[in-house]
């Protein structure tokens, strides 16, 4: 008896977390599947297992960033990433009392 495994697909865009601009040439990796974003930040990963999936983003101006997304069938998900070209404080800790900072 042969059991067919249904494979999933993840597509979307990698966007700058500050400006919302699509980020080109970002490597998107999940397991052994990988893609490089196009000019508008678009990507597609095929042949994925359904369920929670670790996704890594990186390029010359996007430091390594890790995300988790749940995929089922054809899933669309956009990632908002830090880009050193557009986010000058990329990787800097949030300042207290700043919007999104450490103070409550």
Backbone bond lengths (Angstrom), bond angles and torsions (degrees), N, CA, C in turn:
res aa  C-N    CA-C-N  psi(-1)  N-CA   C-N-CA  omega(-1)  CA-C   N-CA-C  phi
1 X - - - 1.453 - - 1.530 109.09 -
2 X 1.321 116.85 130.19 1.457 122.32 179.73 1.522 109.28 -105.92
3 X 1.324 115.74 131.71 1.461 121.02 178.00 1.518 108.01 -106.22
4 X 1.321 116.02 122.54 1.464 120.19 178.54 1.526 109.55 -87.64
5 X 1.307 115.78 129.70 1.454 120.35 176.95 1.525 109.16 -92.89
6 X 1.307 115.74 128.81 1.469 120.01 176.84 1.519 107.60 -80.38
7 X 1.310 116.36 122.75 1.458 120.45 179.31 1.520 109.88 -95.26
8 X 1.306 114.69 150.71 1.457 121.27 -177.38 1.523 110.09 -106.25
9 X 1.318 115.25 167.28 1.460 123.01 178.70 1.529 107.78 -134.69
10 X 1.321 116.34 140.32 1.465 121.95 177.13 1.520 108.00 -122.53
11 X 1.320 116.31 125.76 1.465 120.42 176.00 1.523 108.04 -134.84
12 X 1.306 115.56 161.37 1.460 120.81 179.39 1.510 110.03 164.52
13 X 1.332 114.61 -154.11 1.466 121.11 -179.71 1.516 109.55 -133.61
14 X 1.319 116.09 150.44 1.459 122.37 170.63 1.520 105.69 -102.46
15 X 1.339 115.34 119.16 1.459 122.31 -174.96 1.518 110.41 -117.22
16 X 1.323 116.60 147.10 1.453 120.80 174.18 1.521 108.57 -64.93
17 X 1.334 116.90 133.78 1.468 120.45 -175.58 1.530 113.29 -68.33
18 X 1.320 118.29 -22.40 1.458 121.27 -178.88 1.527 112.19 -93.97
19 X 1.327 116.48 -48.53 1.473 120.50 -173.15 1.529 113.53 -95.86
20 X 1.339 117.59 -21.04 1.456 120.91 -175.70 1.526 112.86 79.42
21 X 1.315 117.14 3.47 1.465 122.64 179.98 1.529 109.74 -71.73
22 X 1.340 117.37 140.04 1.460 121.52 176.21 1.519 110.53 -64.77
23 X 1.325 116.69 139.17 1.459 121.89 -178.88 1.524 110.14 -106.04
24 X 1.325 116.23 118.28 1.465 122.45 -179.67 1.525 111.11 -84.80
25 X 1.324 115.84 155.88 1.464 124.08 172.49 1.529 113.61 64.32
26 X 1.334 117.46 29.13 1.462 121.72 176.04 1.525 107.70 -94.45
27 X 1.311 116.42 130.65 1.473 120.97 177.26 1.531 107.99 -82.72
28 X 1.326 115.13 124.55 1.469 122.99 179.43 1.525 105.89 -111.16
29 X 1.353 116.76 121.73 1.458 121.30 -175.81 1.522 110.22 -128.33
30 X 1.334 115.09 136.40 1.468 122.23 173.23 1.517 106.61 -142.25
31 X 1.315 116.65 108.31 1.466 120.12 -175.78 1.511 109.50 62.32
32 X 1.337 116.65 -127.73 1.464 120.05 179.93 1.527 112.20 -93.55
33 X 1.321 116.79 1.41 1.467 121.00 179.11 1.527 109.83 -94.33
34 X 1.322 116.33 137.99 1.466 119.21 178.43 1.522 110.10 -149.85
35 X 1.313 114.77 157.60 1.465 122.61 177.48 1.520 107.58 -151.33
36 X 1.319 116.18 163.00 1.461 122.05 174.33 1.517 107.33 -117.70
37 X 1.331 116.12 133.64 1.462 119.84 -176.66 1.525 111.62 -65.74
38 X 1.343 114.55 149.67 1.462 120.92 177.22 1.530 109.41 -84.68
39 X 1.327 117.02 -170.68 1.481 121.25 -177.24 1.508 113.97 -57.85
40 X 1.327 117.69 -30.10 1.470 120.12 -178.50 1.521 112.54 -96.80
41 X 1.343 116.71 5.60 1.468 120.57 179.77 1.518 113.51 90.41
42 X 1.334 117.75 5.04 1.460 121.48 -177.54 1.522 113.44 -76.43
43 X 1.335 115.58 147.71 1.468 121.47 178.72 1.533 109.53 -151.53
44 X 1.323 116.81 162.17 1.463 123.38 172.13 1.521 108.41 -144.29
45 X 1.332 115.61 129.43 1.462 122.37 173.76 1.518 107.45 -112.73
46 X 1.330 117.31 130.29 1.467 121.85 -178.61 1.530 110.34 -117.73
47 X 1.328 115.22 162.78 1.460 120.59 175.19 1.509 114.31 73.88
48 X 1.326 117.60 31.43 1.458 122.70 -178.07 1.522 111.06 -93.89
49 X 1.320 116.26 154.30 1.458 121.15 172.83 1.521 108.14 -81.99
50 X 1.317 116.97 142.17 1.468 120.89 176.53 1.522 110.04 -68.91
51 X 1.330 115.41 148.59 1.461 121.79 178.84 1.507 111.14 119.86
52 X 1.342 116.66 -168.71 1.469 120.53 179.18 1.530 110.09 -63.41
53 X 1.310 115.28 138.19 1.459 121.09 -174.22 1.518 109.62 -137.24
54 X 1.328 116.66 129.96 1.458 121.48 174.21 1.518 109.30 -84.22
55 X 1.324 116.34 128.26 1.470 122.12 -179.02 1.527 108.06 -121.23
56 X 1.320 116.14 134.07 1.462 121.90 178.28 1.522 108.99 -116.73
57 X 1.326 115.52 135.69 1.467 122.80 176.60 1.519 107.90 -116.47
58 X 1.348 116.62 140.73 1.462 119.72 173.66 1.526 110.87 -167.46
59 X 1.329 115.36 150.46 1.462 123.09 173.30 1.519 107.63 -161.84
60 X 1.323 116.47 -173.61 1.461 119.61 179.05 1.527 112.00 -59.87
61 X 1.347 117.84 -34.67 1.465 119.84 -179.00 1.529 113.13 -114.73
62 X 1.329 117.45 8.52 1.468 121.76 174.08 1.527 106.60 -119.42
63 X 1.345 116.97 103.61 1.464 118.70 178.30 1.529 109.61 -61.15
64 X 1.316 116.98 155.88 1.464 121.25 -178.61 1.518 110.33 -52.97
65 X 1.344 115.05 126.49 1.462 121.85 178.83 1.521 108.39 -135.45
66 X 1.337 116.23 139.09 1.458 122.20 -175.76 1.524 110.08 -114.56
67 X 1.321 115.74 139.64 1.459 122.97 179.23 1.523 108.21 -136.59
68 X 1.322 116.27 159.83 1.455 121.91 172.34 1.516 107.84 -125.16
69 X 1.330 116.05 133.12 1.458 121.98 178.67 1.529 107.08 -139.44
70 X 1.317 116.54 146.85 1.461 120.75 176.13 1.520 109.00 -95.88
71 X 1.323 116.45 124.86 1.465 120.88 -179.94 1.524 109.78 -110.36
72 X 1.307 115.04 140.87 1.458 123.57 175.81 1.524 106.46 -146.63
73 X 1.336 116.77 117.66 1.464 119.52 -178.08 1.516 110.33 62.20
74 X 1.326 116.06 -134.83 1.465 121.49 176.88 1.529 107.81 -91.42
75 X 1.328 116.42 105.88 1.461 122.75 -176.12 1.523 109.77 -108.75
76 X 1.331 116.43 136.29 1.465 121.29 173.73 1.523 108.52 -110.19
77 X 1.334 115.45 133.94 1.466 120.38 179.48 1.524 108.66 -153.77
78 X 1.324 116.80 129.90 1.459 122.17 174.86 1.516 108.92 -97.53
79 X 1.318 116.42 142.31 1.463 122.82 178.10 1.515 108.98 -111.56
80 X 1.321 117.70 133.42 1.463 122.75 174.96 1.521 106.66 -102.39
81 X 1.329 115.19 114.04 1.457 121.40 -173.06 1.518 111.37 -118.65
82 X 1.296 114.91 157.60 1.458 122.52 176.14 1.526 108.66 -84.15
83 X 1.316 116.47 129.51 1.464 122.56 176.95 1.524 108.34 -119.96
84 X 1.318 117.14 127.05 1.470 119.42 -178.90 1.523 111.75 -67.09
85 X 1.328 118.06 -20.58 1.459 121.18 177.74 1.528 110.87 -73.28
86 X 1.335 117.10 -39.48 1.464 121.13 -175.28 1.526 113.50 -103.94
87 X 1.320 117.88 -23.35 1.473 122.67 179.73 1.518 108.07 -113.85
88 X 1.302 116.92 96.24 1.454 120.40 -172.80 1.520 113.32 -65.56
89 X 1.329 117.99 -21.00 1.459 120.62 179.26 1.522 110.83 -105.31
90 X 1.301 117.32 27.68 1.459 122.38 -179.54 1.525 109.69 -53.89
91 X 1.312 115.27 122.81 1.452 120.19 179.18 1.514 114.04 87.19
92 X 1.328 118.35 -9.02 1.459 120.23 177.96 1.520 109.31 -75.85
93 X 1.329 118.15 143.64 1.462 119.77 178.94 1.527 111.23 -65.15
94 X 1.309 116.30 150.42 1.462 121.06 177.44 1.506 110.39 -66.82
95 X 1.312 117.19 141.52 1.463 121.23 179.22 1.518 110.39 -85.11
96 X 1.335 118.29 140.14 1.462 119.33 175.27 1.527 110.28 -58.42
97 X 1.308 116.84 144.84 1.459 125.00 178.82 1.517 113.96 68.11
98 X 1.330 118.54 5.35 1.455 121.50 174.63 1.532 107.73 -90.23
99 X 1.336 118.20 153.24 1.471 118.91 176.98 1.528 109.92 -54.45
100 X 1.326 116.88 123.75 1.440 121.14 -177.65 1.509 112.81 77.98
101 X 1.325 118.24 7.33 1.456 123.30 -178.33 1.505 113.34 -79.63
102 X 1.317 116.41 -166.13 1.447 121.44 -172.26 1.509 115.89 -83.11
103 X 1.323 120.50 -13.45 1.470 120.52 -176.70 1.525 110.77 -84.00
104 X 1.311 116.83 146.33 1.467 121.18 178.50 1.499 110.38 -102.44
